[in-house]
Amino acid sequence: MAAPVIQSELQCATCAGQCVYDPAVQALKCASCGNVTSLETADDDAAAEEFPFDPLASAPEAQVDFDSIVHRCETCGGSVTFVAQSLSTRCSYCDGPVVVETNDRGYEPMALIPFRVPEQDAQTLAQAWVRKRIAAPSDLAGVVAKARVAGLYVPFWTFDSDELIQYWASYRVRRNKRTETRQTSGVLRMRVDDMLVPASHHVTPLIRDGILHDFYPERLRPYRAGYLSGFAAEQHHQTLSEGLERKGNEKALLIRNRIKGHVNKSGVHNIRYHTDTSGIHYRRILLPVWILHYEYNGTAKKVVVCGIEGRAYGERPYSALKLAGYAAALTTLAVGLGLAWGAAGLI
Amino acid sequence: MFLSLAAPALAALALIAFGTLAGVPAVRKLIAVYEAKHELKQGSTGWLRSIGGWSIIAFWLMTTWFLATIIGDWGATGDLEGAIGRSWLRLRVLLEIAIAIMGED
């Protein structure tokens, strides 16, 4: 059953004005009189609960109709919902034009982490990130300063699992001035704990790893319309098997890296493995992000700021002239060292 | 003396020009690796993908340095063929280093 948009929850008890979630006070705040209403409940701790995955379950998960305004983007295909009032006629992901649709069907999130970083701070953090870019065009900061951020709840999965991995690999050793390839094999255990997997193709794993360094399940709150008020949200549309497939792609790279560490030799290659996965638990959650859209030389780019801790990461252009300058400096250094080495008659 | 140094000097300038041109993608990768090391979650998949391929930076610098050693030897001795001949051992050591770098990347 979809979380109902309880209009009374979003209406100020004092003046009947519209309330929106204010990250600065972490509560609903009336846009008219400034009255603050807490959204905390006695069972907030239960939001961190994880759900076991049953591979033998025959019934598919039930979908729900979200009682909210759906805006579907005509540029990137993204769909975001707004609780209560519509906030924007542009897509939160790509800033493209959106069309209003009547219904949105998907899977109800189990929990969310509310926004903690206010819009103004997010704007400052995004601009600070852009200013720190090495070899960025000189006018980039000015272009980004004119852009605005959009607050959005993005769907994510969290996955837990236990992996029992059997592997085979090759590595290189130096022996009598020759390089030899040797074979090795082994078994290792790996615990995957609260692996965050984006359930939206708009947030790439790279952006996730840039903005979400730590995940604290105790910050999760039950899914309530009040937390979404004032922000856009993309709902969960992926099935659990689609989520597990995405997790599998991410996990494969981590397993290969763990095997390299377990072999602990140089030149590890040709890695093959088999893993037995057990104890899968998951959550469907929403995480808050601020997305800043800007356009540079006709190319749309974005900087994403974590709505929980304020970490920023995103897409950036390079200045060809500055790149060439750095390349020239390093080349001159290498050539200088090489000339001196050769002139000295060293081997 | 000046005339005998003119050819190695021109070769060094040409090497700087070609090295700069070839170095632009390598510098871009260097910046991406630096940013990944400082901004992405250590050990995450995004971090692993971003730092992968860093060997292009080492190959570019090693190749530039190696060609410069030949020019340096040529400038000092005035004997290009001899300088190329003496560079073979250096090249072998560099190839060993390159194989080791490829294994670590």
Chai-1 contact restraints between the chains, C-beta under 6 A:
chainA,res_idxA,chainB,res_idxB,connection_type,confidence,min_distance_angstrom,max_distance_angstrom,comment,restraint_id
A,I134,B,I31,contact,1.0,0.0,6.0,A-B,restraint_1
A,A135,B,I31,contact,1.0,0.0,6.0,A-B,restraint_2
A,R172,B,G103,contact,1.0,0.0,6.0,A-B,restraint_3
A,P205,B,T45,contact,1.0,0.0,6.0,A-B,restraint_4
A,P205,B,G46,contact,1.0,0.0,6.0,A-B,restraint_5
A,L206,B,G46,contact,1.0,0.0,6.0,A-B,restraint_6
A,D209,B,L40,contact,1.0,0.0,6.0,A-B,restraint_7
A,D209,B,K41,contact,1.0,0.0,6.0,A-B,restraint_8
A,D209,B,S44,contact,1.0,0.0,6.0,A-B,restraint_9
A,D209,B,G46,contact,1.0,0.0,6.0,A-B,restraint_10
A,D209,B,W47,contact,1.0,0.0,6.0,A-B,restraint_11
A,G210,B,E39,contact,1.0,0.0,6.0,A-B,restraint_12
A,G210,B,L40,contact,1.0,0.0,6.0,A-B,restraint_13
A,H213,B,K41,contact,1.0,0.0,6.0,A-B,restraint_14
A,E250,B,T45,contact,1.0,0.0,6.0,A-B,restraint_15
A,L253,B,T45,contact,1.0,0.0,6.0,A-B,restraint_16
A,L253,B,L48,contact,1.0,0.0,6.0,A-B,restraint_17
A,N257,B,L48,contact,1.0,0.0,6.0,A-B,restraint_18
A,S266,B,G103,contact,1.0,0.0,6.0,A-B,restraint_19
A,G267,B,G103,contact,1.0,0.0,6.0,A-B,restraint_20
A,L323,B,V24,contact,1.0,0.0,6.0,A-B,restraint_21
A,L323,B,V27,contact,1.0,0.0,6.0,A-B,restraint_22
A,L323,B,R28,contact,1.0,0.0,6.0,A-B,restraint_23
A,A324,B,V24,contact,1.0,0.0,6.0,A-B,restraint_24
A,Y326,B,V27,contact,1.0,0.0,6.0,A-B,restraint_25
A,A327,B,T20,contact,1.0,0.0,6.0,A-B,restraint_26
A,A327,B,G23,contact,1.0,0.0,6.0,A-B,restraint_27
A,A327,B,V24,contact,1.0,0.0,6.0,A-B,restraint_28
A,A327,B,V27,contact,1.0,0.0,6.0,A-B,restraint_29
A,A328,B,T20,contact,1.0,0.0,6.0,A-B,restraint_30
A,T331,B,I16,contact,1.0,0.0,6.0,A-B,restraint_31
A,T331,B,G19,contact,1.0,0.0,6.0,A-B,restraint_32
A,T331,B,T20,contact,1.0,0.0,6.0,A-B,restraint_33
A,T331,B,G23,contact,1.0,0.0,6.0,A-B,restraint_34
A,T331,B,T64,contact,1.0,0.0,6.0,A-B,restraint_35
A,T332,B,I16,contact,1.0,0.0,6.0,A-B,restraint_36
A,A334,B,L61,contact,1.0,0.0,6.0,A-B,restraint_37
A,A334,B,T64,contact,1.0,0.0,6.0,A-B,restraint_38
A,A334,B,W65,contact,1.0,0.0,6.0,A-B,restraint_39
A,V335,B,A12,contact,1.0,0.0,6.0,A-B,restraint_40
A,V335,B,L15,contact,1.0,0.0,6.0,A-B,restraint_41
A,V335,B,I16,contact,1.0,0.0,6.0,A-B,restraint_42
A,V335,B,A68,contact,1.0,0.0,6.0,A-B,restraint_43
A,G338,B,W65,contact,1.0,0.0,6.0,A-B,restraint_44
A,G338,B,A68,contact,1.0,0.0,6.0,A-B,restraint_45
A,G338,B,T69,contact,1.0,0.0,6.0,A-B,restraint_46
A,L339,B,A68,contact,1.0,0.0,6.0,A-B,restraint_47
A,L339,B,G72,contact,1.0,0.0,6.0,A-B,restraint_48
A,W341,B,T69,contact,1.0,0.0,6.0,A-B,restraint_49
A,G342,B,T69,contact,1.0,0.0,6.0,A-B,restraint_50
A,G342,B,G72,contact,1.0,0.0,6.0,A-B,restraint_51
A,G342,B,D73,contact,1.0,0.0,6.0,A-B,restraint_52
A,A343,B,G72,contact,1.0,0.0,6.0,A-B,restraint_53
A,A343,B,A76,contact,1.0,0.0,6.0,A-B,restraint_54
A,I347,B,L89,contact,1.0,0.0,6.0,A-B,restraint_55
A,I347,B,R90,contact,1.0,0.0,6.0,A-B,restraint_56
